[in-house]
């Protein structure tokens, strides 16, 4: 078998690359070990976790209706029904991708693909009915093999009581007690789900703050709310060892509050993800890896091997589905002869906690490290009519601006629906907008989107709802 382009991996980056390349007239084959397209994001990551976070949010909102004099009682959780609904969401989206692949005449091969050389993939396993030969030759290949959860060797016990995000999303049960190891976005999101379903959640984070690397002003409201949802949050604490006692997992902890031993029904290990760049023959090509195991690429997603490109989690941080999709489209355009390159000024990031956190472009911490002069304009959501009406005044909108030109360099938002609001900031950064541009764009009232305009008015000294005259 021969194809003009083979895409190795059917996640958000892989299928975006395959579909774009097909739209541009290339003959495309997509090799994916799973019977379904979607990769980690759709099958066991972004989509199922956000579906469950929606459930958690509704439970929380039902509880908070007590402030309006409405009591709905304790929720009755049917885990089987939840699992069924989650799988229905996944099925609907994967079926849609299947239909799109067929309409674009993208050939699907369900198999494990490994490089025999820079022009040949070996095919094995999977579903042999989808391929007639055990080798596939190609003109070009786009590697989109993604990433997997990191599991430190000390935690690799032969017990289902220790989970990564993959197992946690299976919802086998709601444990009475859950230890979440790692205070990053995955730990916080899944910890939130299990806490709202009734588990006593304890979180352990090695550093002195949750969401390391995120803007501290944005993290504060999340920490405050998590403290009321979780049983305990232990910062500056290390899990030294885990011991399986059959019905419980014993954890030895060392930290700022001293050493202690605690037992839990389940452990969720969420200490990061690592690129899938080993085990499929990259060493048989001219592709090179950096010291962290990521594939080295240029702005056109080309590797050191002239026939191979790479996209998504395998090429480095940030490991985000929308970054992978964008890179996939760039790679497809490059192979079709278009003048394309990955040159995004702002890659948005969203943490789907409650409240949500979202940011894009330059951050305050990054500006300090790079010695970049900035000015900051903040608008507290306590002054937003919409946030007061929905009882969520724990938000903040922050612009990072160039002090000379007033051009928008970055944005950070914490609050209900922050992930939906950040797109306006991305557009503003990409278009070179100034604070005046955003302030003079009429925003609908009463909405949370107004806070973006109001934050610009704070900088200009023209804010109505807060008294912040320009100095």
N, C-alpha and C positions, 0 to 999 in steps of 0.2 A: 504494500500500500504506500502511496505517496500523497502528500498534501502540500499546498503552498504555505499554509501557516498552521501549526499545531499550538494550541494553548493547553498548558499542563496545569490543571487546577480549575475547578468550576465554582469558585467563590465570587464575591462581588466584583473583584478585579478581573478574574478570569472570564466570567460570562460577559462583563462589560466590554472587555477587549475583543472577545470572539464576535459579539453582536456588531460592534462598531466596524471591525474588519470586514465582516460579511456585508454590511451596508455599503462599504467602500469598494466592494467588488472582488474581494479576495476569496479564494477557496479555503475554507476554515474547517479544522477538525478540533474538537474539544475532548481532551482525555481527563476523566475524573473517576476516582476509585469508587465514590458513592453512587448509588443508583439515582440520586436526586441532585439537581443543581442547587447552589446557594451557599455551599461551604459552611465554615464555622458560624458566620454571622447569622445566616438564616436557619440553619439546622440545629445549632446548639450554642448560640451566642446572642447577638444583638436582638433578634426578633423575639425568640421565646422569653428572654429576660425582660424585655420591655412589655410584653404581654402580661407577664406576672407582676411587673411593677405597676401596671395599670390596675390590676386587682388590689394590690397593696394600697394604692392611692385611694381607691374607692372605699376600702375598709376604713382608712384614716378619715376620709371626708365624712363618712357616715357617723363615725364617732364624734367628730367635731360639730356635727349638727346640733349637739346638745346645747351649744351656745345660743342657738336659735329656738330652744325649747322643744326640739324634736328628738325623741329617744327611739332608736331602731333596735336596740338590744344587741346582745353578743352574736356575732356572725357564726353560722354553722358552715363548716368547711367540708366540702365533698372533694377529696383529692382526686378521685377517679374522674369526676366530671371536669376538674381543672386540667388534668392531664389530657383528657379527650379534647377539650377546647383548644389547648395549646397546640396539640398535634393538628387540629383542624386549620388553625392559622398557618402553620408551616406547610401543610398540604396544599392549601389554596395558592400560596405564593410559589411553591415549587412547580405546581401544575402550570401556573402562568408562565414560568420560565421555560418549561418544556415546550409549550406551544410557540413561544417566541423563537426558540431555537429551530423548531421545525419550519416556521414561516420564513426564517432567514436562510434555510437550507444549511445550517451548521451541522456537520456530522458529529454525532455523539458516540464516544467509545467509553464504556465503563470498564476501566482496568487500572492497574498500577503501572505507571509509566516510569521508566528509568533510562538514562542516556547510555547508549552503547558507544556513541561518539557525537560529534557536533552536528550531525545530520540525521541521526537515527535514534528512535525511541524503542526500547523493548517493551512489549505489552504482556502482562501476565495477571492472573487472578481476575477479580471482578466478575463480569458477565461475558464469557467468551462468545456468546451469540452476537455481540455488538462489534466484533472484529474477526476478520477471516484469516489474518496472518499474525505472527508474533512479533513482527517488526513494522514500524511506521517510519518512513523517511520523510524529510521535510526540507523546505527552503529556509524557513525561519521558525523559531519557537519562542513563545512568551511563557516564562516560568511564573506561575502564580500559585505556589504551593502553600502560602499562608503561614500560620504560626500555631503553636500548641501551648497549653498551660504548663508553666514551670512547676516541677515537683521536686523539691530538694531530697536528696537521698535519705536523709535522716527521717523523713516523713513517709517513706515508701514501705508501709506495712501492708501485709496481706489481709486487708479488712475493708469491707464496704463502708465502714464508719468514717473513713478518711476520704474526702471528696475534693475534686477540682470543680471548677464552674460547670463542666460538662455533666458530671454526676448530680450536682446540686439542682440543675434544671430538670432532671428526671422526676423530681418530686416523689420519691419513693415513700416518704413519710415526713411528718413535721416533728422533729425531735424535741424532747422537752428542753434540752440544753444544747447549744451550738457554740463552738469556738470558731471564730473567723480569724485566720492568720493572715494579716496584711490589711492595711487601711487605705488601699487604693480604691479606684472606682468600682472594680469588680466586687471586692469584698463589701463595700458599702451598699452597692445595689442589691446583691443577693442577701446580705445581712438584713436589709430593709424588708425584703420579701418574707423571709422566714420569721422576722420579729412580728410583722403584721399578721402572719398566719398562726401566731401563738407561741413561738419558740422563745426561750430565754437566751438572748444572744450576747456573748462576750466577744469583744474585739481586741486583738493584740496587734500593735504596730511598733516596729523597731525604731523608727525615728520619733522625733518629739512632736509630730503633728500628723493629722490625717491628710490624705491626698497630697503627699509630698510633691513639691514643685508647682502646685497651684497657688494662685494669689490668696494670701492669708485673709484679706478682707472678704473674699468670696466664700472662703471655707468656714468662717466663724458661724454664720447662721446654720450651716449644715451640722457642725459639731454640736451646737446648742440643741438642735432638734434630735440628733442621734442620741445624745445623752439621755433624753427622755424616753427613747424607744428601746435602747439597748440596756441590758442589765449592767454592763460595765464596759468602759473603754480604757484599756491599759496602754499608755504611750511610753516610749522609751523602754519597751519590754521585748525580750527575746524568748522564743520557744526553744528550749535547749534540747528536749527530747519528747517523744510520744511513746507510750506503752499501751499495748492492746491487752485489755483485761476481759475480752469477750463481749460483755454487755456494756462496757464503757471504755473510753480512751482516756488514759491519764496523761496530763501535760505538765512537764516541768518548766516553770517560767522563771526568768531572771529579769529584773528591771529596776526602775527608779524607786519603786515601792517595796523593794526587797524580793527575796525568792519565795516562791510558793508552789504548791502542787494542787492542781485542780482536775476534776474528772468531768467528762462531757459525753453525751450520747453520740454526737457527731463532730467532726472537724472539717471545716472548709478551708483549704489552702489556696490562697489567692495572692501569690507573691510575684505575679508577672507572667509574661508569655515569652516564648523563644521561637525564632524563625525555623521553619522546616526546610533546612538546606542540606541535610545529610540523609544518606540512604537511598538516593535515586540517581547516582552516577554523575554528579556534577564534576567529579574529579576526572572524568573521561572527556571533558571539554576544556576550553580555555577560560571558563568563568572563574573569577576570583572572589574570595570572601574577605571581609575585614576581620579585625581581631574579636568582634562580637558575634561572628558567624553570619552576618548579613551579606547578601550579594552586592557587589560594587557595581553601580550603574552611573551613567552620565545623565544630563538633563533630558535626553531623548529616551531614557530607560534602556539604553544599550549596555551590554556587559562587555568584558574584554574579548568575548567570542563574537565575531562579526555576525554569526547566524542566530544568536540567542539574546533576547531581551528579558527583563525581569520587572515585576511590579508588585505592589502591595506590601504585606508584612515582611516578606523575605528581603526587601531592600532597605529596611530601617524604619526608625520612628518618624512620626507617630504611627502606631499600628491601628489605623482607623479604616473602616470599610469605605467611606466616601473618598478618602485619599487613594485607596487602591483602585476604585472605579475610575477616578480621574486619570490616574497613571495608566490604566488599561486603555483608555480612549486615546491618550497621547501616544502610547506604543503602537496602536493600530494605525493612527494617522501617519506616524513616522514610516511604517512599513508600506503604506499606500503612497508614499512620496510627498506627503503634505509637510509644510514647514511648521512642525509642532514641537513643543518642548514643555516640560513641567516647570512653570515659573510662577506658581501661585504665591501671592503676597500673604494670604491668610488661609490657614487650614483650620476650620472650626473644630473645637472639641466640646463635647457635652458629657456631663456626669448626671445620670438620671436618678439622682437621689431626691429626697424631698426636704427642702427645696432643691430644684435643679441648679447646676452650675454650668455655665457656658463661657467660652472665651475664644478669641481669634486675634491674629496679628501679634504685635509686640506686647509683652507683659511688663509690669513694673520691675519684676526681678530680672528679666532679661535685659532691660534698659540699663539697670544698675551694673550688671556684669559687663556690658559692652560699652559703658560710658556714654550712652546715648542720651542727650538732653531731652527731657519730656516735661509736660505738665499734665496734671490729672484733674478731671472733672467728674464728680460723683453726684448721683441723685438718689436719695433714700426713698424707698417705696412707702414709708410712712406718710409721705406727702401725696401719694397717688390715690385718687378717688377710687379707681378700680380695685387696687389692692386692699384698700380699707373695706370695700363692699364685699369682697370674697374672703375677708379675714386672713389675708396673707401679706402682712406688712413687713415680713422678715427679709425683704429683698433689697437689692442695690444694683444700680446700673453705673458703670464706670467707663469713661473714655480715656484713652491714652493719646495725647496730642503732641504735635510738634510745636514748641513754644513760639517759633518765629512765623511759620506759615499757617498755624492752626489746622494743619492737615491731620486727619484721623489716622493713627498708626496702629491702634489696637483697641480692643473692647473686652470688658468682662461683665458678666451678668450673673447674679444669683437671685433666684426667686421662682415662683410658680411659672412653668412654661418657658424658662430661660432658653431652652434648646430651640424653641420655635422663634424666639426673638433675635437670636444671634445672626441669622441670615442677612438681616438688614445691615448689620455691622460689617459682615464679610463683603457685601456689595459696596459699601461706603469706602472700605479700605482699598479694594481692587480698583475702584473708579477714581481714587485720589480725592475723595470728598473732604470738605472742611467742616468744622463744627457749625459754621454759618449755613452750609448747604443742608445739613440735617435739621437744624433749628428752623429754617425757613420752609422746610417741607411739611405741609399740614398733615398731622397725624390724627386719626379718629379718636374721639372722646366718648365715653371713658374706656380706655384700653391700657394694657400694660406696655404696648408699643410706644405710647406717649413718653415713657421714661427715657427712651433714647433721645428724643427731641429735647426733653426737659434737662437731661444731663448736658446737652450742648448749650442750652440756655444758661445753665449754671456757669459754664466757662465764659459765656459772653456777658454775664451779669444781668440777664434779662428774664430770669426764671420768675414765674408768677407765684407758684405754690410754696416756694422757699425764699427766704431773704438772704441772698448771696450776691450783693453788689460787686461788680468788677473792681478790683483794686488798681 
